Amino acid sequence: MADNIGKIKAIALDFDGVIVNLDLDWKAAICQASAIAGYDIKSLILFYEEQFGTPIFEKISGEMETLELHALKTSPVLPHVKEAIEMLAQKNVDLYIVSMQSQRVIKQFLEQHGLEVYFKEIVTREKCPGKKAQVTYVLKQAGINPIQLLLIDDSKRNISLCSELGVACFHFQNKAGLFRKSVTEESWEKIVASI
């Protein structure tokens, strides 16, 4: 990330794991999706990528949206997120959300927490069913080169896939450290300072 200081013109943030930790039992959600599909789904992310645009995609996406909306009731914004987003917006970079949650879920969450004004666009599974496709979409929409985009994501898989595009990536870890600042706070300080 240090090589890109001063070059970043847009930031793509993941939603669940970066802005919020959805209070959702994902194992139970996958079991529910498997029952609907009639076969064993190992990963919702892979399912979305493989079944994009099909009736079963729409059905399972709708069921997962119901679970995600319910989870919002007990899922607060992660610490330091609001302040970091405000500071990033002051640096004149465009902010995007790239997420496998639904558009409705993210819009509702952002509105509830007064964060919707900071984001240029929300790119979800309904538009692009995988993180790499979402980041590619953002690059086209923003009209920027890959080195001008920073992806902030908590998934090593997503970081690995998207780094192949040439974008700067920050692996976000939101765990608290004992007897020191939280990793979350340190991560946001590092991100904001690098832009």
Secondary structure, 3 states (H helix, E strand, C coil): CHHHCCCCCEEEECCECCCECCCCCHHHHHHHHHHHHCCCCCCHHHHHHHHCCCHHHHHHHHHHHHHHHHHHCCCCECCCHHHHHHHHHHCCCEEEEECCCCHHHHHHHHHHCCCHHHEEEEECCCCCCCHHHHHHHHHHHHCCCHHHEEEEECCHHHHHHHHCCCCEEEECCCCCCCCCCCHHHHHHHHHHHHC
